[in-house]
Amino acid sequence: MELRVLRYFLAVAREENITAAAESLHVTQPTLSKQLMDLEYELGKKLFERGKRKITLTEEGIFLRKRAQEIIDLSDKTEATIKSFAQTISGDVFIGCGETQGMREIIKVMKKVNCDFPEIRYNLYSGNDEDVSERLDSGLVDFGLFVGNTHLDKYDYKKLPVADVWGLLLRNDNPLAKKKTIKPSDLDGVPILCSRQALTHNELSGWLGKDFKKLKIVSTHNLIYNASLMVEEGFGAALSIKGLINTADSNLVFRPFRPMIKADLIFAWKKYQVFSKQAEIFLKYIQENIA
C-alpha cells in the first residue's frame, strides 16, 4: 500500500463522495476510482458500499480508515522529525494527554521551552488513557500524560507533584447537590454517567466497597464534555475529576467523594525511545522543572 493511495482512501472516506474527494485531491475522478479499485484488489476486500449519492465504508473499510490514519500520522511525524535535524532546533513535539487540570504543569514547561526555542511547536492529542497509550506505543506521540491507574512497565515516567480529585458532577437541583461531599451509599440508585476507563479499570471499587459495575450506570463516555451536557439535561450524575468542567455561571456543581479519592498524574515515554532533538530538549526541561 502506497502512502499516496492511503491518502486517497482517507479523502474518499471523509467526503463520502468520489467527485468531492477528487476535487479536494486535485485528481480526476477516473484516476481516483481506479486507485481505489486497485487498493481493494490488492487487499482482497471490499472497502466501500457505493450508493447513488453517497459512499459508505464496509467493516473492513472502517478498520483500514483507522490504521491508514495512524500510518499517515506516523509518516508525517517521521518526516517532520528528520527535517528537524538541523543546526537550529525546530520541529514538533507530540503529546497525548488525558483530561486533567494537571496539564497546566506540562503547559508551564512548554512555555519555558518556547521562550528558549521559539521554533519548537506542540501537537496535543486528547483522549482517555487507552487512547494515549495506544498512540504512545505506536510512536504517534512522544509523551503521554496519564490519569490514575496505568500499567507503566514499558514506560519511563515522572510523577507530577499534583493529583486529581474524583467526585460527582451534578445538576444544582439534584438532592445530592445539597451535600458538601458524596459518600458511597449516596450513589445507590442514582443514574450514573461513567467514563469507560473508570468502568474498565474499576478504579473506584475500593472506595465504593463493591463492584463498581453494580451501580446504576446509564451511559459511558471517554471524554467528559458531552457527559456534562447530559447532566445539564437531567440525564444523571457524572463521575468526574475536579476542574474539568467550569461550573461557574452554570446549573452544574461538583461534589468531591468522601473519603477523598485522588488520581496520580504520570508523564510517561517509551523505554529506550529515540527522540527527535526537540523532544529531547522538552524532556530535559520536564526533568529539570517538575520536582
C-alpha positions as CSV (number, residue, x, y, z in Angstrom):
1,M,0.0,0.0,0.0
2,E,1.4,3.4,-1.0
3,L,1.0,6.4,1.2
4,R,-0.4,8.3,-1.7
5,V,-3.2,5.7,-2.2
6,L,-3.9,5.7,1.6
7,R,-4.4,9.5,1.4
8,Y,-6.8,9.0,-1.5
9,F,-8.7,6.4,0.5
10,L,-8.9,8.7,3.6
11,A,-10.2,11.6,1.4
12,V,-13.0,9.4,0.0
13,A,-13.9,8.1,3.5
14,R,-14.0,11.7,4.7
15,E,-16.0,13.2,1.7
16,E,-18.2,10.1,1.2
17,N,-18.3,11.0,-2.4
18,I,-15.8,10.3,-5.3
19,T,-16.3,13.6,-7.1
20,A,-15.8,15.7,-4.0
21,A,-12.8,13.7,-2.9
22,A,-11.2,14.0,-6.4
23,E,-11.7,17.8,-6.3
24,S,-10.1,18.0,-2.8
25,L,-7.1,15.9,-4.0
26,H,-6.8,17.7,-7.4
27,V,-7.0,14.5,-9.4
28,T,-9.5,13.3,-11.9
29,Q,-12.5,11.2,-10.9
30,P,-11.5,8.2,-13.1
31,T,-7.9,8.2,-11.7
32,L,-9.3,8.2,-8.1
33,S,-11.8,5.4,-8.9
34,K,-9.1,3.2,-10.4
35,Q,-6.8,3.7,-7.4
36,L,-9.5,2.7,-5.0
37,M,-10.4,-0.4,-7.1
38,D,-6.7,-1.3,-7.2
39,L,-6.5,-1.0,-3.4
40,E,-9.5,-3.3,-3.0
41,Y,-7.9,-5.8,-5.4
42,E,-4.6,-5.6,-3.5
43,L,-6.2,-6.3,-0.2
44,G,-8.8,-8.7,-1.5
45,K,-11.5,-7.0,0.4
46,K,-14.4,-4.6,-0.5
47,L,-13.8,-1.3,1.3
48,F,-16.8,0.7,0.1
49,E,-20.5,0.3,-0.4
50,R,-21.2,2.5,-3.4
51,G,-24.6,4.2,-3.4
52,K,-26.1,6.6,-5.9
53,R,-25.2,9.7,-3.9
54,K,-23.1,8.5,-1.0
55,I,-20.2,6.1,-0.4
56,T,-20.1,4.3,2.9
57,L,-17.3,2.2,4.4
58,T,-17.6,-1.6,4.9
59,E,-16.5,-3.1,8.1
60,E,-13.0,-3.7,6.5
61,G,-13.0,-0.1,5.3
62,I,-13.7,1.2,8.8
63,F,-10.8,-0.8,10.1
64,L,-8.5,0.4,7.3
65,R,-9.5,4.0,7.9
66,K,-8.2,3.9,11.5
67,R,-5.0,2.1,10.5
68,A,-4.5,4.3,7.5
69,Q,-4.8,7.5,9.6
70,E,-2.2,6.1,12.0
71,I,0.2,5.3,9.2
72,I,-0.2,8.7,7.6
73,D,0.3,10.5,11.0
74,L,3.4,8.4,11.8
75,S,4.8,9.1,8.3
76,D,4.2,12.9,8.7
77,K,5.7,12.8,12.2
78,T,8.8,10.9,10.9
79,E,9.3,13.4,8.0
80,A,9.0,16.3,10.4
81,T,11.5,14.8,12.8
82,I,14.0,14.1,10.1
83,K,13.7,17.7,8.8
84,S,14.3,19.0,12.3
85,F,17.8,17.5,12.3
86,A,19.4,20.9,11.7
87,Q,21.6,23.5,13.5
88,T,18.5,25.4,14.6
89,I,16.3,23.4,17.0
90,S,12.9,23.4,15.4
91,G,10.1,20.9,14.8
92,D,7.2,19.3,16.5
93,V,6.7,17.6,19.9
94,F,3.8,15.3,20.1
95,I,2.0,14.8,23.4
96,G,-1.0,12.6,24.3
97,C,-2.9,13.7,27.3
98,G,-5.9,12.7,29.4
99,E,-8.3,15.3,30.7
100,T,-6.8,16.9,33.8
101,Q,-6.0,20.2,35.3
102,G,-2.6,18.7,35.9
103,M,-1.9,19.5,32.3
104,R,-1.1,23.0,33.5
105,E,2.2,21.7,34.9
106,I,3.1,20.5,31.5
107,I,2.0,23.7,29.8
108,K,4.2,25.7,32.1
109,V,7.2,23.7,30.9
110,M,6.1,24.1,27.3
111,K,6.1,27.8,27.8
112,K,9.6,27.8,29.2
113,V,10.9,25.7,26.2
114,N,9.1,28.0,23.8
115,C,10.9,31.0,25.3
116,D,14.3,29.4,24.6
117,F,13.4,27.6,21.4
118,P,10.6,29.5,19.7
119,E,10.7,27.3,16.6
120,I,9.5,24.2,18.6
121,R,5.8,23.5,18.1
122,Y,3.5,21.3,20.0
123,N,0.8,18.9,18.8
124,L,-1.6,17.8,21.6
125,Y,-3.9,14.8,21.3
126,S,-6.6,14.5,24.0
127,G,-8.1,11.1,24.9
128,N,-8.5,8.6,27.7
129,D,-5.6,6.5,29.0
130,E,-6.3,3.8,26.5
131,D,-6.2,6.2,23.5
132,V,-3.0,7.9,24.8
133,S,-1.3,4.5,25.5
134,E,-2.1,3.3,22.0
135,R,-0.6,6.3,20.3
136,L,2.4,6.3,22.6
137,D,3.1,2.6,21.9
138,S,2.7,3.1,18.1
139,G,5.1,6.1,18.1
140,L,2.4,8.6,17.1
141,V,3.2,10.7,20.2
142,D,6.5,11.3,22.0
143,F,5.0,11.6,25.5
144,G,1.8,10.7,27.3
145,L,0.1,12.2,30.4
146,F,-1.9,9.5,32.2
147,V,-4.5,10.0,34.9
148,G,-4.9,7.3,37.7
149,N,-4.2,3.6,37.4
150,T,-1.8,2.9,34.5
151,H,0.4,0.0,33.6
152,L,3.9,1.5,33.5
153,D,6.1,-1.5,32.9
154,K,7.0,-0.4,29.3
155,Y,7.5,3.3,30.1
156,D,9.9,5.6,31.8
157,Y,7.9,8.2,33.6
158,K,7.8,11.1,36.0
159,K,5.1,11.6,38.6
160,L,3.7,15.1,38.7
161,P,3.6,16.9,42.1
162,V,-0.2,17.4,41.8
163,A,-3.1,14.9,41.8
164,D,-6.7,15.0,40.6
165,V,-9.7,14.6,42.9
166,W,-12.6,12.4,42.0
167,G,-16.2,13.4,42.6
168,L,-19.6,13.8,41.2
169,L,-20.8,16.3,38.6
170,L,-24.5,17.2,39.4
171,R,-27.2,19.5,38.3
172,N,-27.8,22.0,41.1
173,D,-31.4,20.9,41.6
174,N,-30.2,17.3,42.3
175,P,-30.8,16.4,46.0
176,L,-27.1,15.4,46.3
177,A,-26.0,18.9,45.3
178,K,-27.0,20.0,48.8
179,K,-24.3,17.8,50.3
180,K,-20.7,19.1,50.6
181,T,-19.2,15.6,49.9
182,I,-20.5,12.4,48.4
183,K,-20.2,9.1,50.3
184,P,-20.5,5.6,48.7
185,S,-24.1,5.0,49.9
186,D,-25.2,8.2,48.2
187,L,-24.8,6.6,44.8
188,D,-27.3,3.8,45.4
189,G,-30.0,4.1,42.7
190,V,-28.5,7.2,41.2
191,P,-28.3,7.2,37.3
192,I,-24.5,7.4,36.8
193,L,-22.6,8.6,33.7
194,C,-19.2,6.9,33.8
195,S,-16.0,7.1,31.8
196,R,-15.2,3.8,30.0
197,Q,-11.7,3.9,31.6
198,A,-13.1,4.0,35.1
199,L,-15.6,1.2,34.3
200,T,-12.9,-1.0,32.7
201,H,-10.2,-0.4,35.3
202,N,-12.7,-0.5,38.2
203,E,-10.7,2.3,39.9
204,L,-13.3,3.3,42.4
205,S,-14.4,-0.2,43.6
206,G,-12.3,0.0,46.7
207,W,-13.9,3.3,47.7
208,L,-17.4,2.0,46.9
209,G,-16.9,-1.2,48.7
210,K,-18.4,-3.3,45.9
211,D,-18.0,-4.0,42.2
212,F,-18.3,-0.6,40.5
213,K,-20.4,-2.1,37.8
214,K,-23.2,-2.7,40.3
215,L,-24.0,1.0,40.2
216,K,-26.9,2.2,38.0
217,I,-24.7,3.1,35.0
218,V,-26.9,4.6,32.3
219,S,-24.2,5.9,29.9
220,T,-20.4,5.7,29.3
221,H,-18.1,8.2,27.7
222,N,-14.4,8.7,27.0
223,L,-14.3,12.5,27.5
224,I,-16.4,14.5,30.0
225,Y,-17.8,17.4,27.9
226,N,-20.7,15.6,26.3
227,A,-21.4,13.9,29.6
228,S,-21.7,17.3,31.2
229,L,-24.4,18.2,28.7
230,M,-26.3,15.1,29.6
231,V,-26.0,16.1,33.3
232,E,-27.4,19.6,32.4
233,E,-30.3,17.9,30.7
234,G,-31.1,15.8,33.8
235,F,-29.9,12.5,32.4
236,G,-28.0,11.6,35.5
237,A,-24.9,12.4,37.5
238,A,-21.4,12.1,36.1
239,L,-18.3,10.7,37.7
240,S,-15.7,13.3,37.1
241,I,-12.4,14.9,38.1
242,K,-12.5,18.3,39.8
243,G,-12.0,21.2,37.5
244,L,-12.6,19.6,34.1
245,I,-15.9,21.3,33.8
246,N,-16.3,25.0,34.7
247,T,-19.4,25.1,36.9
248,A,-19.4,28.9,37.3
249,D,-22.4,30.6,35.9
250,S,-24.0,27.2,35.1
251,N,-26.6,24.9,36.6
252,L,-23.9,22.3,37.5
253,V,-22.0,21.7,40.7
254,F,-19.1,19.4,41.6
255,R,-19.0,17.5,44.9
256,P,-15.9,15.5,45.9
257,F,-16.1,12.0,47.3
258,R,-15.6,11.2,51.0
259,P,-13.2,9.7,51.8
260,M,-11.3,11.6,49.2
261,I,-10.1,9.8,46.2
262,K,-7.0,11.2,44.4
263,A,-5.7,10.1,41.0
264,D,-1.9,10.3,40.4
265,L,-0.8,12.1,37.2
266,I,2.0,10.3,35.3
267,F,4.0,11.9,32.5
268,A,5.5,8.9,30.5
269,W,7.5,8.0,27.5
270,K,8.6,4.7,26.0
271,K,11.7,3.0,27.3
272,Y,14.7,3.2,25.0
273,Q,12.9,5.8,22.9
274,V,14.9,7.5,20.2
275,F,13.8,11.1,20.4
276,S,14.0,14.0,17.9
277,K,16.2,16.9,19.1
278,Q,13.2,19.0,20.1
279,A,11.7,16.1,22.1
280,E,15.0,15.6,23.9
281,I,15.0,19.2,24.8
282,F,11.4,19.1,26.0
283,L,12.1,16.0,28.2
284,K,15.2,17.8,29.7
285,Y,13.1,20.7,30.7
286,I,10.4,18.4,32.1
287,Q,13.0,16.7,34.3
288,E,14.6,20.0,35.4
289,N,11.4,21.9,36.1
290,I,9.0,19.4,37.6
291,A,10.0,18.4,41.1
